[in-house]
Amino acid sequence: MGLAAKDVHLTKLDDFDRKILTALQENGRLSNIEVAARVGLSHSSCSRRIARLERDGVIVGYRALTNRQKLGLSVRAYCGIVRDADVGWEELAHALADLDGVVSVFAVSGEVDLMLEIVARDMQHYSQVVLQDVFNTRGVKATQSSFVLAEVKSIY
């Protein structure tokens, strides 16, 4: 399966569905009973809705959000990649996605072809990831880094 956009059917969401999603985005460990109480539904109705949202692929998983600083990862940056025309974007995206420190890969429009989100221990570690790992990946022509100075909001 490639990285290209998949055939996606839109799921109709009502206000209760949106409230359920908001509650679970704020705290994915809430029990169905707790979610039901927050959104004003019965436990059984809320459980059915959550199961439908999971089955329809609206909810794709649950994970622990981590504090990067407590894990020793104080640098977070977005690294734009200009691709060599001899290498396909999908091949390059998959190769870059396998690198340690790369936590997200996006195909984007604009001056760069791909955007990486990279976390690192410090600037020396970030430099190592970009100068050694990223630049040694076949198909990388140039990079452009932007560093996160402060995270104002992140819900995904």
Secondary structure as the mmCIF struct_conf table of DSSP 4:
data_model
#
loop_
_struct_conf.conf_type_id
_struct_conf.id
_struct_conf.beg_label_comp_id
_struct_conf.beg_label_asym_id
_struct_conf.beg_label_seq_id
_struct_conf.end_label_comp_id
_struct_conf.end_label_asym_id
_struct_conf.end_label_seq_id
BEND BEND1 LEU A 3 ALA A 4
HELX_LH_PP_P HELX_LH_PP_P1 ALA A 5 LYS A 6
HELX_LH_PP_P HELX_LH_PP_P2 HIS A 9 LYS A 12
HELX_RH_AL_P HELX_RH_AL_P1 ASP A 15 GLU A 26
TURN_TY1_P TURN_TY1_P1 GLY A 28 ARG A 29
HELX_RH_AL_P HELX_RH_AL_P2 ASN A 32 VAL A 39
TURN_TY1_P TURN_TY1_P2 GLY A 40 GLY A 40
HELX_RH_AL_P HELX_RH_AL_P3 HIS A 43 ARG A 55
TURN_TY1_P TURN_TY1_P3 ASP A 56 GLY A 57
BEND BEND2 VAL A 58 ILE A 59
TURN_TY1_P TURN_TY1_P4 ARG A 68 ARG A 68
HELX_RH_3T_P HELX_RH_3T_P1 GLN A 69 LEU A 71
TURN_TY1_P TURN_TY1_P5 GLY A 72 GLY A 72
STRN STRN1 VAL A 75 ARG A 83
HELX_LH_PP_P HELX_LH_PP_P3 ASP A 84 ASP A 84
TURN_TY1_P TURN_TY1_P6 ALA A 85 ASP A 86
BEND BEND3 VAL A 87 VAL A 87
HELX_RH_AL_P HELX_RH_AL_P4 TRP A 89 ALA A 97
TURN_TY1_P TURN_TY1_P7 ASP A 98 ASP A 98
BEND BEND4 LEU A 99 LEU A 99
TURN_TY1_P TURN_TY1_P8 ASP A 100 GLY A 101
STRN STRN2 VAL A 102 ALA A 107
BEND BEND5 GLY A 110 GLU A 111
BEND BEND6 ASP A 113 ASP A 113
STRN STRN3 LEU A 114 ALA A 120
BEND BEND7 ARG A 121 ASP A 122
HELX_RH_AL_P HELX_RH_AL_P5 MET A 123 GLN A 128
HELX_RH_PI_P HELX_RH_PI_P1 VAL A 129 VAL A 134
TURN_TY1_P TURN_TY1_P9 PHE A 135 ASN A 136
BEND BEND8 THR A 137 THR A 137
TURN_TY1_P TURN_TY1_P10 ARG A 138 GLY A 139
STRN STRN4 VAL A 140 PHE A 147
#
